Amino acid sequence: MTQPATKPPTDRLVLRGLRGLGHHGVLDSERLAGQEFVVDVALGLDTRAAAADDDLSATVHYGVLADRLHSAITSNPVDLIETLAQRLADICLAEPTVVWVEVTVHKPHAPIQVAFDDVSLTIHRSRDD
């Protein structure tokens, strides 16, 4: 007899607009001066156990997660926002209760010579990847 497929969690914990000065980019000027990066993360997890017992340890401590993400934004420069986004996704997936993550990295001050509002990359990762 086949076991029913496990339903992915429908709960989403979202952290939007996390800002940090990073020195990421392919240009020397980006590495030297740095620029603001803005990050949004959405975490897929099941929060029922945390809610039932009012237990922080059964969910994600978003304050601690925000500190970890900020540290990743502001340290260890990389060339690509793709690399930064993956680094941030890995941090989120290290949380035991997180099943999937969506990470958006915004680079609002990218060195583009025409008028623009934002450059962003969104990735989706899960434990099954």
N, CA, C and O atoms as a DFTB+ gen file, in Angstrom:
516 C
 N C O
     1  1       0.831      -1.169       0.000
     2  2       0.000       0.000       0.000
     3  2       0.884       1.243       0.000
     4  3       1.845       1.315       0.766
     5  1       0.579       2.198      -0.828
     6  2       1.365       3.409      -0.970
     7  2       0.969       4.434       0.084
     8  3      -0.213       4.658       0.345
     9  1       1.979       5.048       0.681
    10  2       1.737       6.100       1.662
    11  2       1.324       7.379       0.936
    12  3       1.863       7.675      -0.130
    13  1       0.395       8.132       1.481
    14  2       0.033       9.400       0.854
    15  2       1.207      10.372       0.883
    16  3       2.002      10.368       1.823
    17  1       1.310      11.200      -0.147
    18  2       2.377      12.188      -0.210
    19  2       2.213      13.186       0.939
    20  3       1.098      13.552       1.310
    21  1       3.337      13.611       1.485
    22  2       3.306      14.605       2.549
    23  2       2.964      15.959       1.947
    24  3       3.578      16.393       0.972
    25  1       2.005      16.599       2.525
    26  2       1.576      17.907       2.044
    27  2       2.572      18.961       2.525
    28  3       2.905      19.006       3.709
    29  1       3.051      19.814       1.607
    30  2       3.988      20.849       2.044
    31  2       3.290      21.846       2.966
    32  3       2.083      22.058       2.847
    33  1       4.031      22.454       3.875
    34  2       3.405      23.398       4.796
    35  2       2.847      24.604       4.051
    36  3       3.435      25.086       3.083
    37  1       1.718      25.070       4.517
    38  2       1.103      26.236       3.888
    39  2       1.357      27.511       4.672
    40  3       0.980      28.592       4.222
    41  1       1.977      27.411       5.816
    42  2       2.277      28.594       6.609
    43  2       3.498      29.297       6.009
    44  3       4.443      28.655       5.550
    45  1       3.452      30.621       6.025
    46  2       4.548      31.435       5.492
    47  2       4.948      32.468       6.538
    48  3       4.114      33.221       7.041
    49  1       6.223      32.488       6.851
    50  2       6.779      33.534       7.699
    51  2       7.600      34.429       6.779
    52  3       8.503      33.949       6.094
    53  1       7.295      35.723       6.758
    54  2       7.912      36.633       5.800
    55  2       8.661      37.741       6.525
    56  3       8.153      38.342       7.472
    57  1       9.867      37.996       6.065
    58  2      10.684      39.110       6.536
    59  2      11.000      39.957       5.308
    60  3      11.659      39.489       4.380
    61  1      10.533      41.197       5.302
    62  2      10.703      42.070       4.131
    63  2      11.549      43.284       4.475
    64  3      11.476      43.838       5.572
    65  1      12.352      43.674       3.495
    66  2      13.072      44.939       3.601
    67  2      14.280      44.940       4.507
    68  3      14.662      45.988       5.026
    69  1      14.893      43.777       4.709
    70  2      16.110      43.704       5.521
    71  2      17.241      44.370       4.736
    72  3      17.548      43.966       3.614
    73  1      17.855      45.391       5.332
    74  2      18.854      46.190       4.632
    75  2      20.242      45.998       5.227
    76  3      20.415      45.825       6.434
    77  1      21.226      46.035       4.328
    78  2      22.601      45.967       4.776
    79  2      23.538      46.506       3.718
    80  3      23.260      46.412       2.522
    81  1      24.655      47.076       4.162
    82  2      25.682      47.574       3.259
    83  2      26.588      46.419       2.889
    84  3      27.278      45.855       3.738
    85  1      26.578      46.073       1.611
    86  2      27.412      44.985       1.121
    87  2      28.389      45.484       0.078
    88  3      28.182      46.527      -0.542
    89  1      29.437      44.739      -0.104
    90  2      30.467      45.086      -1.089
    91  2      30.468      44.067      -2.220
    92  3      31.525      43.653      -2.698
    93  1      29.279      43.671      -2.639
    94  2      29.118      42.672      -3.687
    95  2      29.049      43.351      -5.040
    96  3      28.564      44.476      -5.163
    97  1      29.539      42.655      -6.054
    98  2      29.465      43.171      -7.415
    99  2      30.719      42.827      -8.189
   100  3      31.741      42.449      -7.617
   101  1      30.624      42.964      -9.490
   102  2      31.768      42.623     -10.341
   103  2      32.692      43.814     -10.584
   104  3      33.837      43.631     -10.998
   105  1      32.211      45.026     -10.333
   106  2      33.034      46.211     -10.565
   107  2      33.862      46.557      -9.335
   108  3      33.413      46.386      -8.201
   109  1      35.067      47.040      -9.569
   110  2      35.926      47.461      -8.457
   111  2      35.254      48.530      -7.605
   112  3      35.385      48.519      -6.381
   113  1      34.536      49.454      -8.242
   114  2      33.875      50.523      -7.497
   115  2      32.819      49.973      -6.538
   116  3      32.629      50.515      -5.450
   117  1      32.125      48.891      -6.939
   118  2      31.129      48.271      -6.057
   119  2      31.802      47.633      -4.852
   120  3      31.302      47.714      -3.730
   121  1      32.931      47.004      -5.096
   122  2      33.651      46.332      -4.019
   123  2      34.244      47.340      -3.041
   124  3      34.274      47.101      -1.834
   125  1      34.710      48.459      -3.565
   126  2      35.357      49.460      -2.730
   127  2      34.345      50.256      -1.904
   128  3      34.460      50.321      -0.680
   129  1      33.372      50.850      -2.557
   130  2      32.429      51.732      -1.875
   131  2      31.308      50.979      -1.174
   132  3      30.824      51.420      -0.132
   133  1      30.897      49.863      -1.728
   134  2      29.761      49.137      -1.191
   135  2      28.462      49.829      -1.570
   136  3      28.469      50.944      -2.092
   137  1      27.364      49.167      -1.308
   138  2      26.047      49.726      -1.589
   139  2      25.012      48.983      -0.771
   140  3      25.274      47.907      -0.234
   141  1      23.837      49.572      -0.688
   142  2      22.758      48.950       0.068
   143  2      22.151      47.792      -0.723
   144  3      21.875      47.903      -1.917
   145  1      21.956      46.693      -0.024
   146  2      21.200      45.555      -0.547
   147  2      19.972      45.401       0.340
   148  3      20.039      45.584       1.556
   149  1      18.858      45.065      -0.283
   150  2      17.605      44.880       0.443
   151  2      17.144      43.452       0.171
   152  3      17.136      43.003      -0.976
   153  1      16.763      42.746       1.223
   154  2      16.421      41.328       1.105
   155  2      15.034      41.070       1.674
   156  3      14.660      41.590       2.725
   157  1      14.287      40.249       0.947
   158  2      13.001      39.733       1.416
   159  2      13.121      38.211       1.453
   160  3      13.643      37.604       0.517
   161  1      12.642      37.600       2.521
   162  2      12.593      36.136       2.581
   163  2      11.197      35.703       3.003
   164  3      10.564      36.327       3.855
   165  1      10.737      34.633       2.396
   166  2       9.498      33.966       2.805
   167  2       9.865      32.529       3.124
   168  3      10.498      31.845       2.320
   169  1       9.465      32.080       4.292
   170  2       9.801      30.735       4.763
   171  2       8.543      29.887       4.801
   172  3       7.512      30.331       5.303
   173  1       8.614      28.690       4.285
   174  2       7.524      27.738       4.389
   175  2       7.772      26.807       5.553
   176  3       8.793      26.121       5.604
   177  1       6.838      26.782       6.489
   178  2       6.976      25.934       7.672
   179  2       5.596      25.678       8.257
   180  3       4.623      26.355       7.927
   181  1       5.539      24.703       9.116
   182  2       4.293      24.359       9.804
   183  2       4.376      24.954      11.202
   184  3       5.212      24.544      12.008
   185  1       3.518      25.910      11.486
   186  2       3.587      26.610      12.775
   187  2       2.597      26.079      13.812
   188  3       2.466      26.653      14.893
   189  1       1.908      24.998      13.493
   190  2       0.875      24.508      14.422
   191  2       1.437      24.099      15.780
   192  3       0.836      24.407      16.809
   193  1       2.567      23.417      15.802
   194  2       3.141      22.990      17.087
   195  2       3.542      24.201      17.934
   196  3       3.310      24.228      19.143
   197  1       4.143      25.197      17.289
   198  2       4.533      26.402      18.025
   199  2       3.304      27.115      18.586
   200  3       3.317      27.585      19.724
   201  1       2.248      27.191      17.785
   202  2       1.028      27.869      18.228
   203  2       0.345      27.100      19.354
   204  3      -0.148      27.699      20.309
   205  1       0.315      25.785      19.243
   206  2      -0.379      24.968      20.236
   207  2       0.264      25.086      21.615
   208  3      -0.428      25.126      22.632
   209  1       1.600      25.141      21.637
   210  2       2.311      25.188      22.909
   211  2       2.881      26.568      23.243
   212  3       3.533      26.745      24.271
   213  1       2.626      27.546      22.359
   214  2       3.190      28.883      22.538
   215  2       4.699      28.777      22.760
   216  3       5.249      29.353      23.700
   217  1       5.365      28.011      21.853
   218  2       6.756      27.596      22.035
   219  2       7.634      28.132      20.910
   220  3       7.547      27.668      19.774
   221  1       8.468      29.095      21.224
   222  2       9.366      29.690      20.242
   223  2      10.306      28.665      19.626
   224  3      10.665      28.785      18.455
   225  1      10.709      27.662      20.396
   226  2      11.656      26.677      19.871
   227  2      11.048      25.784      18.788
   228  3      11.776      25.058      18.111
   229  1       9.733      25.826      18.617
   230  2       9.065      25.008      17.602
   231  2       8.831      25.776      16.297
   232  3       8.144      25.292      15.397
   233  1       9.401      26.959      16.206
   234  2       9.259      27.769      15.000
   235  2      10.594      28.446      14.709
   236  3      11.629      27.998      15.202
   237  1      10.587      29.504      13.928
   238  2      11.800      30.246      13.600
   239  2      11.840      31.529      14.420
   240  3      10.881      32.300      14.436
   241  1      12.943      31.742      15.090
   242  2      13.156      32.992      15.819
   243  2      13.606      34.013      14.770
   244  3      14.781      34.059      14.407
   245  1      12.674      34.824      14.292
   246  2      12.980      35.694      13.158
   247  2      13.967      36.804      13.507
   248  3      14.613      37.347      12.611
   249  1      14.097      37.150      14.767
   250  2      15.112      38.126      15.159
   251  2      16.516      37.573      14.987
   252  3      17.405      38.253      14.475
   253  1      16.708      36.332      15.418
   254  2      18.006      35.668      15.247
   255  2      18.278      35.445      13.768
   256  3      19.396      35.668      13.305
   257  1      17.267      35.009      13.019
   258  2      17.437      34.800      11.584
   259  2      17.810      36.115      10.896
   260  3      18.692      36.127      10.038
   261  1      17.162      37.209      11.255
   262  2      17.476      38.506      10.659
   263  2      18.938      38.878      10.893
   264  3      19.599      39.392       9.990
   265  1      19.444      38.623      12.090
   266  2      20.854      38.900      12.379
   267  2      21.773      38.070      11.494
   268  3      22.764      38.585      10.976
   269  1      21.456      36.794      11.314
   270  2      22.287      35.910      10.472
   271  2      22.272      36.372       9.012
   272  3      23.309      36.400       8.349
   273  1      21.092      36.731       8.525
   274  2      20.982      37.197       7.146
   275  2      21.738      38.509       6.962
   276  3      22.447      38.683       5.970
   277  1      21.593      39.423       7.900
   278  2      22.296      40.705       7.823
   279  2      23.802      40.488       7.782
   280  3      24.502      41.131       7.000
   281  1      24.293      39.601       8.607
   282  2      25.719      39.295       8.624
   283  2      26.182      38.748       7.269
   284  3      27.277      39.070       6.808
   285  1      25.352      37.930       6.644
   286  2      25.705      37.371       5.337
   287  2      25.698      38.444       4.246
   288  3      26.476      38.371       3.295
   289  1      24.829      39.428       4.385
   290  2      24.776      40.526       3.409
   291  2      26.005      41.420       3.541
   292  3      26.548      41.887       2.539
   293  1      26.439      41.656       4.762
   294  2      27.482      42.649       5.018
   295  2      28.896      42.085       5.076
   296  3      29.840      42.832       5.337
   297  1      29.064      40.794       4.842
   298  2      30.398      40.201       4.911
   299  2      30.676      39.357       3.667
   300  3      29.777      39.083       2.873
   301  1      31.919      38.957       3.518
   302  2      32.353      38.039       2.465
   303  2      31.795      38.401       1.085
   304  3      30.909      37.712       0.578
   305  1      32.304      39.471       0.479
   306  2      31.796      39.921      -0.821
   307  2      31.861      38.837      -1.900
   308  3      32.786      38.026      -1.949
   309  1      30.846      38.859      -2.757
   310  2      30.767      37.971      -3.915
   311  2      30.477      38.819      -5.147
   312  3      30.061      39.972      -5.028
   313  1      30.693      38.258      -6.317
   314  2      30.453      38.993      -7.558
   315  2      28.969      39.128      -7.862
   316  3      28.514      40.198      -8.265
   317  1      28.215      38.059      -7.675
   318  2      26.856      37.977      -8.210
   319  2      25.781      37.982      -7.123
   320  3      25.973      37.420      -6.045
   321  1      24.642      38.626      -7.423
   322  2      23.517      38.550      -6.490
   323  2      22.963      37.125      -6.467
   324  3      22.310      36.741      -5.496
   325  1      23.206      36.344      -7.502
   326  2      22.802      34.939      -7.498
   327  2      23.512      34.181      -6.378
   328  3      22.905      33.364      -5.686
   329  1      24.796      34.461      -6.211
   330  2      25.575      33.810      -5.154
   331  2      25.095      34.266      -3.776
   332  3      24.966      33.457      -2.857
   333  1      24.836      35.552      -3.642
   334  2      24.335      36.075      -2.371
   335  2      22.973      35.481      -2.037
   336  3      22.728      35.099      -0.893
   337  1      22.088      35.401      -3.022
   338  2      20.755      34.833      -2.795
   339  2      20.859      33.379      -2.329
   340  3      20.136      32.974      -1.419
   341  1      21.738      32.595      -2.933
   342  2      21.907      31.199      -2.528
   343  2      22.443      31.106      -1.106
   344  3      22.006      30.260      -0.327
   345  1      23.391      31.977      -0.767
   346  2      23.930      32.009       0.602
   347  2      22.807      32.263       1.606
   348  3      22.738      31.611       2.648
   349  1      21.934      33.206       1.288
   350  2      20.832      33.539       2.189
   351  2      19.822      32.393       2.281
   352  3      19.300      32.105       3.358
   353  1      19.550      31.746       1.156
   354  2      18.638      30.598       1.165
   355  2      19.194      29.479       2.041
   356  3      18.452      28.848       2.794
   357  1      20.492      29.237       1.941
   358  2      21.116      28.187       2.759
   359  2      20.982      28.484       4.254
   360  3      20.758      27.571       5.049
   361  1      21.116      29.741       4.632
   362  2      20.956      30.131       6.031
   363  2      19.528      29.840       6.487
   364  3      19.318      29.307       7.577
   365  1      18.558      30.186       5.661
   366  2      17.151      29.943       6.017
   367  2      16.854      28.451       6.130
   368  3      16.165      28.021       7.055
   369  1      17.373      27.665       5.192
   370  2      17.102      26.224       5.199
   371  2      17.843      25.496       6.314
   372  3      17.551      24.335       6.597
   373  1      18.801      26.172       6.950
   374  2      19.477      25.576       8.111
   375  2      18.566      25.570       9.341
   376  3      18.831      24.864      10.313
   377  1      17.496      26.357       9.291
   378  2      16.505      26.336      10.374
   379  2      15.737      25.013      10.294
   380  3      15.194      24.691       9.238
   381  1      15.681      24.249      11.372
   382  2      15.093      22.904      11.314
   383  2      13.641      22.853      10.847
   384  3      13.228      21.865      10.239
   385  1      12.866      23.888      11.118
   386  2      11.442      23.837      10.776
   387  2      11.138      24.337       9.363
   388  3      10.013      24.192       8.886
   389  1      12.128      24.923       8.693
   390  2      11.903      25.496       7.364
   391  2      11.988      24.405       6.303
   392  3      12.978      23.677       6.223
   393  1      10.933      24.299       5.487
   394  2      10.861      23.294       4.423
   395  2      11.232      23.901       3.077
   396  3      11.867      23.244       2.252
   397  1      10.843      25.142       2.853
   398  2      11.201      25.845       1.616
   399  2      11.416      27.321       1.920
   400  3      10.972      27.834       2.947
   401  1      12.105      27.987       1.006
   402  2      12.372      29.416       1.164
   403  2      12.309      30.098      -0.195
   404  3      12.685      29.529      -1.220
   405  1      11.826      31.320      -0.170
   406  2      11.896      32.202      -1.328
   407  2      12.714      33.411      -0.885
   408  3      12.385      34.062       0.107
   409  1      13.773      33.704      -1.618
   410  2      14.664      34.809      -1.289
   411  2      14.678      35.785      -2.457
   412  3      14.876      35.390      -3.605
   413  1      14.466      37.061      -2.156
   414  2      14.625      38.109      -3.163
   415  2      15.715      39.051      -2.691
   416  3      15.655      39.592      -1.586
   417  1      16.709      39.239      -3.543
   418  2      17.775      40.202      -3.284
   419  2      17.547      41.383      -4.213
   420  3      17.516      41.238      -5.435
   421  1      17.388      42.556      -3.608
   422  2      17.222      43.808      -4.359
   423  2      18.550      44.558      -4.349
   424  3      19.229      44.652      -3.326
   425  1      18.893      45.081      -5.506
   426  2      20.099      45.903      -5.640
   427  2      19.669      47.241      -6.251
   428  3      19.865      47.483      -7.442
   429  1      19.075      48.114      -5.406
   430  2      18.466      49.340      -5.930
   431  2      19.447      50.370      -6.465
   432  3      19.048      51.309      -7.153
   433  1      20.731      50.203      -6.156
   434  2      21.735      51.162      -6.620
   435  2      22.743      50.497      -7.558
   436  3      23.915      50.871      -7.597
   437  1      22.267      49.511      -8.306
   438  2      23.129      48.817      -9.260
   439  2      23.727      49.822     -10.246
   440  3      23.081      50.812     -10.590
   441  1      24.953      49.573     -10.701
   442  2      25.613      50.524     -11.605
   443  2      25.081      50.402     -13.041
   444  3      25.726      49.833     -13.921
   445  1      23.894      50.953     -13.236
   446  2      23.238      50.946     -14.544
   447  2      23.152      52.395     -15.005
   448  3      22.842      53.283     -14.210
   449  1      23.420      52.634     -16.261
   450  2      23.522      54.001     -16.772
   451  2      22.199      54.606     -17.233
   452  3      22.192      55.721     -17.757
   453  1      21.097      53.916     -17.057
   454  2      19.788      54.455     -17.408
   455  2      18.925      54.474     -16.149
   456  3      19.222      53.785     -15.174
   457  1      17.852      55.269     -16.179
   458  2      16.962      55.362     -15.015
   459  2      16.273      54.016     -14.766
   460  3      15.807      53.366     -15.702
   461  1      16.215      53.610     -13.501
   462  2      15.538      52.371     -13.120
   463  2      15.156      52.463     -11.650
   464  3      15.702      53.280     -10.909
   465  1      14.224      51.629     -11.236
   466  2      13.797      51.608      -9.837
   467  2      14.548      50.577      -9.011
   468  3      14.903      50.838      -7.862
   469  1      14.791      49.409      -9.591
   470  2      15.347      48.320      -8.796
   471  2      15.825      47.218      -9.728
   472  3      15.298      47.040     -10.826
   473  1      16.813      46.497      -9.282
   474  2      17.212      45.227      -9.883
   475  2      17.037      44.201      -8.782
   476  3      17.510      44.405      -7.665
   477  1      16.362      43.101      -9.082
   478  2      16.196      42.079      -8.044
   479  2      16.247      40.694      -8.668
   480  3      15.978      40.504      -9.854
   481  1      16.597      39.750      -7.836
   482  2      16.607      38.338      -8.201
   483  2      15.837      37.591      -7.128
   484  3      16.062      37.800      -5.936
   485  1      14.928      36.722      -7.549
   486  2      14.179      35.879      -6.619
   487  2      14.495      34.424      -6.915
   488  3      14.416      33.977      -8.059
   489  1      14.857      33.686      -5.860
   490  2      15.099      32.253      -6.007
   491  2      14.174      31.494      -5.061
   492  3      13.745      32.022      -4.034
   493  1      13.879      30.269      -5.417
   494  2      13.067      29.359      -4.604
   495  2      13.914      28.124      -4.333
   496  3      14.455      27.526      -5.264
   497  1      14.031      27.743      -3.088
   498  2      14.798      26.556      -2.714
   499  2      13.998      25.767      -1.682
   500  3      13.192      26.324      -0.938
   501  1      14.238      24.469      -1.656
   502  2      13.584      23.626      -0.663
   503  2      14.537      22.538      -0.206
   504  3      15.608      22.336      -0.777
   505  1      14.123      21.854       0.823
   506  2      14.938      20.737       1.318
   507  2      15.064      19.627       0.281
   508  3      15.998      18.827       0.334
   509  1      14.137      19.580      -0.648
   510  2      14.148      18.540      -1.681
   511  2      15.099      18.846      -2.827
   512  3      15.359      17.979      -3.662
   513  1      15.625      20.080      -2.879
   514  2      16.539      20.452      -3.975
   515  2      17.851      19.708      -3.873
   516  3      18.734      19.897      -4.709
